[in-house]
């Protein structure tokens, strides 16, 4: 094991499958610079994994880059490959990189990136050696270039080659797509082209992933670990390989993601630079079971204790919207009896659009976070299942239509989620905690059922 430290048990497939590491955004390549030290700490943890990964995915920003001098870039790439990653036997453990804003930001740096790796030249015209695909048995990996200079630079990505490649490999049991920029904002960091893929590409890009049943889009760029789900496809963001000084203190941390993929799905463990497992993911979600219909009004909480990443709480919300509404309407309010603080979790409809929202305020005296769902037509029946998953952080408030539609994370801007919640002792259905006149549901036929996954 690296430096004599104890081995870290790696997740392994439950039968035939794949075991790999995903990490990104080291921004290193400079001898003696701070990121060399932080990147080395993460690599030391990677080297303790037992068994080691079959391959490594790196969604960008290996070096600090951002130089107009190609010789400076070449020197950084040499240091990255020959010193910082000298421990890696790439013949035994392939390393699959991705272009990024520190490494391939104009035509000159794209040329240096091409020369820094011996990558498949099977990308779209003009992007050979920048975008590519790889087959590993039943696994298809497609690596996109989300800032191609030929399209306009940062936040621009082509989608036709992506679609064509997915069609050509329709026999792949598992498909992962990797790019540097997120499609959906992470931790509230929104901004087309600079923080996310531009809107003229984003919708088509995600439509292609959904149409072909892609398991996950893997990205980095935002210094965080984050998981969201949109129309059944995961967006997994990991950017913890070394750029520590810009991470939100107390929320994000240096890390790598170790994953196992098999016929039952994807499991991940997020390991920090000390070797501690900080977060976990298992996808797809276990289906809810043993539904319990709750009576309207005040009820004893069916769930208690701190939220944890091993337990998913499902809510089946059904009813009919009001013909006309404007005030907030409570579907479910969680609050301990007699407490004068705001409800730690409130779920209901808001405004004349009767938009489904969840307001999460687990810390008294601190501003709550709001997660936004769909607007509902007036005088219309609705049937949703809401999954509350502390293990997914901000993306852990998921919604689907009925009981078998694809999951999508509600839209939020917080860097935290249900992991801060302690389930209150009492729930109130159809009105707020302070009685029937407190934000009552103004539609009809409301019913709420709860289940655990």
Steps between C-alpha positions, in 0.01 A plus 500: 500500500610862435728642771426207730143602575223245542307381199163656421243237397375576151148432382502213253238384249233257616575262215629606155567872488753779533686669784653843449599837649365838395674820607588834346622859530851468639622820327854386568807443281723758672780370726468621858167675445220450756292284268784253462472424871119471507491289185763270650282453810205386288722273292636342819143403590436362151808280533362349822189360329480123518447374240628782286282644224477336160517846341495868596274774364624859530249763380753776454741762636799279568732804480460866592555593133347826381820615335552651157844336486486143366837423659359581844209265436730223377715533814193470720380194311845339536494559876147362525579182306864434596491605866151534648353196322821299467362247748221396260559203269280610211539174315335330795264782604394717205454872566221669303522882508272779384567845359429794733521875541853490648636266234323547163368857488614599148638340185861516624427336836283239325804407291714465814228285662495269197876454526485439875295181457478211257120495478276333241454718191132405464340831600297732277674681212742756638490349849713191446705443815274734697170311500501121472330176595623175654336157533590282796292190438138587582596853612502796261685814611453816290716802579373832366681831447280764667704802388596436141658805341336405170153559647572805712707385796396445859154353552462390137467131410388314192222243531464327162814287542384418852164381369657304213752330732230397743293354217799304374552347844140428590611153613699644795351395830642800684568845356683790665555840340768732634561871445647782701209742537178409682175524310300591812624757755678363806464657847333805346796575272308585185631678195475379143832431323721571801343273762266284293463393138330773297122485454512448124679167564381395847145388419599302190797350689279373784226387261759276331610351833140427598405356162786249512459399863839635613562418865694811598665816378829547686644850532704730724581875470301605811706422811259260662368149516141511380242257366182598318254302295319639197246289311663187636861586409755577771724807492797423725733791565838442661768767522697417810839385373701793631352848468420537868541874553181591313271237652219616731642431847305248703294388200734365233830317539783338305385159379484226243202286400549123493226317313377153414263435210315175441167355393329635812618857448763751611646536848745772600693598809648847534832485684675811634873570510535331839347175375160545666181413313289815515205428268344207316279445198300201382303524177233422399300564813339203669129510429276611789314229688231470766318823424316651797218747435512790746190680631465871431574734788756453777658154520784337687807492280546164320875571471730612781862584569765665285475454125769266373631386164389141554129584523273645233155628597237491225183709493212432260316830449162492330216745471328760285615859469275796575322673214668822610773551758768746601597442861733223617321168553636235733524140388732400782661698784753351741543673831523397866189601696532830680810611309497864391767452232424449134422145394823309422325366189191636328359354177213660316372710213586867463370792299239527226694240297449255788864397467616209710782609731691368798645739758777348711614692809673257736688769694298747706580861423664420167345568163328189362563356157223469242474217249277564199280247322242519221212746471161327511203592285184619682227251585716206392580170667863438595689189607866529599751295692759701690822331617689661787858373490758648737782320321461709184556838667326788318383261228326275751150641463378300201164496327331273249150476359300214645688198621711407200610817316868605476644685799611864483657710773306809597678822408685662791791734563631383838828315551337268756190284517312261722815381676447784752142403581386339825150364444258684733265308729182626333377547144206704382321413176274737308580802718788649696599408851299786651153376415252462212527866400879488463571485124226241431495291185229662289452223245324168558556128539841542666666181618853435625656157545847423636739212436863419558749377246 
